[in-house]
Amino acid sequence: METIINILEFLWVLLQVILIFNFLILVHEWGHFLAARWRGLHVEKFQIWFGPAIWKKTYNGVQYGIGCIPAGGFVALPQMAPMEMLEGKTDGEKPLAPISPLDKIIVAFAGPLFSFGLACVFALVVWGVKKPMTEPATSSVIGYIAPEMPAAQSGLKIGDRITAIDGSPVSVFAAPVDSVIERIVFSEGDTIEVTVERDGEEKPLTFSVGFQKEERTGIFNRSDTRKIGIGPAFTPLVEQLIPGSPAEQAGIQEGDIIRQLNSEKVYTLGQIVDWVKENPTGEAAITVERGGKLLPDVFTMTPAKPVYPEKADPVLGMVWGEVTTLERPNPIGEIKQSSTALFRMLSALFSKKSDIDVSHMSGPLMIGKSYFQMLKGEDGWRMALWFSILLNVNLAILNLMPLPVLDGGHITMALIEGVTRRPVRFRVLEYIQAGAALALIGLMLYISVLDGKGIAKDASEPEPEAKVPPTEYRFK
């Protein structure tokens, strides 16, 4: 019965992802459709997804359909440009009057405009329902430093608050722009300058930190990004206690926040996990915050090995939770942040000094996976709404790039026609569109292969902890 419920839950989330994707495509193409009708263009097809239609129906002279290649969509407008490779052959039953460059620009621009408008609508909705914010999105405090990584050798310490990366101000650990992770990934020097504020120090301290990245092996492997070996601070919140565990016997309660371990301040649960691994028989003196107050009593306990599962390592018996708050983000700020994130990505993509390349781009598979993971969470629908802002801004801006097949390419061709007073020769335009279509399909297939390999790798990797959930541990 449990397996059936899990399958149904999976299918329900998958259905939501498909509906969201199609809705975003529908709105973009609807912009082209309405603009074409307004300007008097002949509309032949309105199709979601590319390729031959697996379903189609003609209504008021327009063929509506769903293609067999699950990516994108189109409105077939024979008066705009030859697009037979992606949209199929036109009926060719009657000659169509030429349209002005202005009409072409308006129709081409309408799709990105509708996508951008939808992003604005999502931004207002997110402001209304609030956005879930975890600690990495609200703080830049270092909570973990990995041993044998560059940060561990640089002089950085747990508890340092990062204020700048390579001179660029940062205030949060994880965000699309102006965050610690973003600035490290997009850094271009041989070392990374990390500026921090440290308790007791009057002036900020700056450390020159190296980085690590795995070398790419083969064209069909995604390149690694720069890492220095630091993690954000997380409030060590005790969400659950394993019955009979050392923590429960010592008097720790659900909802407690661990503030000190053996007189050392605790910034993240990783400190506690690492201590237990290094001291499986040691004594832990823990100070907790309960109900907003620091308790004077110190709780003493020793890690213990559970009876079940047999191969489990000694543990204290606390299951950690995550502190999440709901905040109202500025709608204009969200749009600006999404736009900035894309422009920085494109800038890094074309920079000779950057480690970012085409393999770091994400296609429908990885975007779908992101939606899927969000929608599985408790506040997943809120995160999905926020992610849709970013995705629609990307869809609008990328489609305005002056490349054939894209909306920006149609606008560029129309501008050339307006300046030269004559349209680009049909045969020349046909070859340009066909070549660009092949290149676009090839890029999409390449990114999809990388996405598929990444998803398969994530699915095949073992769980970081024991496969048995901690709440099912049993002690004597």
MODA-V192325 format. One record per backbone hydrogen bond with DSSP energy under -0.5 kcal/mol. NH is the residue of the N-H (numbers start at 1). CO is the residue of the C=O. Records with the same first field share a line. If there is no record, write none. Layout:
NH = CO ; CO
//
This chain:
5 = 1
6 = 2
7 = 3
8 = 4
9 = 5
10 = 6
11 = 7
12 = 8
13 = 9
14 = 10
15 = 11
16 = 12
17 = 13
18 = 14
19 = 15
20 = 16
21 = 17
22 = 18
23 = 19
24 = 20
25 = 21
26 = 22
27 = 23
28 = 24
29 = 25
30 = 26
31 = 27
32 = 28
33 = 29
34 = 30
35 = 31
36 = 32
37 = 33
38 = 34
39 = 35
40 = 37
41 = 36
43 = 41
44 = 42 ; 76
45 = 76
46 = 63
47 = 74
48 = 65
49 = 72
50 = 69 ; 71
51 = 86
54 = 66
55 = 66
57 = 64
59 = 62
62 = 59
63 = 44
64 = 57 ; 62
65 = 46
66 = 55
67 = 48
68 = 50 ; 52
69 = 50
70 = 68
71 = 69
74 = 47
76 = 45
77 = 75
80 = 77
81 = 77
86 = 83
87 = 83
88 = 84
104 = 100
105 = 101
106 = 102
107 = 103
108 = 104
109 = 105
110 = 106
111 = 107
112 = 108
113 = 109
114 = 110
115 = 111
116 = 112
117 = 113
118 = 114
119 = 115
120 = 116
121 = 117
122 = 118
123 = 119
124 = 120
125 = 121
126 = 122
127 = 123
128 = 124
129 = 125
130 = 126
131 = 327
133 = 325
135 = 323
137 = 134
138 = 135
139 = 135
142 = 160
143 = 231
144 = 231
146 = 229
149 = 146
151 = 228
152 = 149
153 = 149 ; 150
154 = 150 ; 151
155 = 151
156 = 151
159 = 142
160 = 157
161 = 197
162 = 140 ; 160
163 = 195
164 = 195
165 = 168
166 = 193
168 = 165
169 = 167
170 = 163
171 = 178
172 = 178
173 = 136 ; 139
174 = 136
180 = 172
181 = 173
183 = 179
184 = 180
185 = 181
186 = 182
187 = 184
192 = 209
194 = 192 ; 207
195 = 164 ; 193
196 = 205
197 = 161
201 = 198
205 = 196
207 = 194
209 = 192 ; 207
212 = 227
218 = 216
221 = 218
224 = 214
227 = 212
231 = 144
233 = 141
234 = 267
237 = 235 ; 321
238 = 256
239 = 237 ; 319
240 = 319
242 = 317
243 = 241
245 = 242
247 = 316
249 = 245
250 = 246
251 = 247 ; 248
252 = 247
255 = 238
256 = 253
257 = 289
258 = 236
259 = 257 ; 287
260 = 287
261 = 264
262 = 285
264 = 261
266 = 259
267 = 265
271 = 268
272 = 268
273 = 269
274 = 270
275 = 271
276 = 272
277 = 273
278 = 274
279 = 275
282 = 279
284 = 282 ; 301
285 = 283
286 = 284 ; 299
287 = 260
289 = 257
290 = 293
293 = 290
295 = 288 ; 293
299 = 286
300 = 298
301 = 284
303 = 282
304 = 315
306 = 304
307 = 474
308 = 474
312 = 309
315 = 304
319 = 240
320 = 318
321 = 237
324 = 322
325 = 133
327 = 131 ; 325
329 = 327
334 = 330
335 = 331
336 = 332
337 = 333
338 = 334
339 = 335
340 = 336
341 = 337
342 = 338
343 = 339
344 = 340
345 = 341
346 = 342
347 = 343
348 = 344
349 = 345
350 = 346
351 = 348
354 = 351
360 = 357
361 = 358
367 = 363
368 = 364
369 = 365
370 = 366
371 = 367
372 = 368
373 = 369
374 = 370
375 = 371
376 = 372
377 = 373 ; 374
380 = 377
382 = 379
383 = 379
384 = 380
385 = 381
386 = 382
387 = 383
388 = 384
389 = 385 ; 386
390 = 386
391 = 387
392 = 388
393 = 389
394 = 390
395 = 391
396 = 392
397 = 393
398 = 394
399 = 395
400 = 396 ; 397
401 = 398
403 = 401
406 = 403 ; 404
408 = 399
409 = 403 ; 406
410 = 406
411 = 407
412 = 408
413 = 409
414 = 410
415 = 411
416 = 412
417 = 413
418 = 414
419 = 415
420 = 416
421 = 417
422 = 417
429 = 425
430 = 426
431 = 427
432 = 428
433 = 429
434 = 430
435 = 431
436 = 432
437 = 433
438 = 434
439 = 435
440 = 436
441 = 437
442 = 438
443 = 439
444 = 440
445 = 441
446 = 442
447 = 443
448 = 444
449 = 445
450 = 446
451 = 447
452 = 448
453 = 449
454 = 450
455 = 451
456 = 452
457 = 453
458 = 454
459 = 455
460 = 456
461 = 457
472 = 469
473 = 470
474 = 308
475 = 243
//
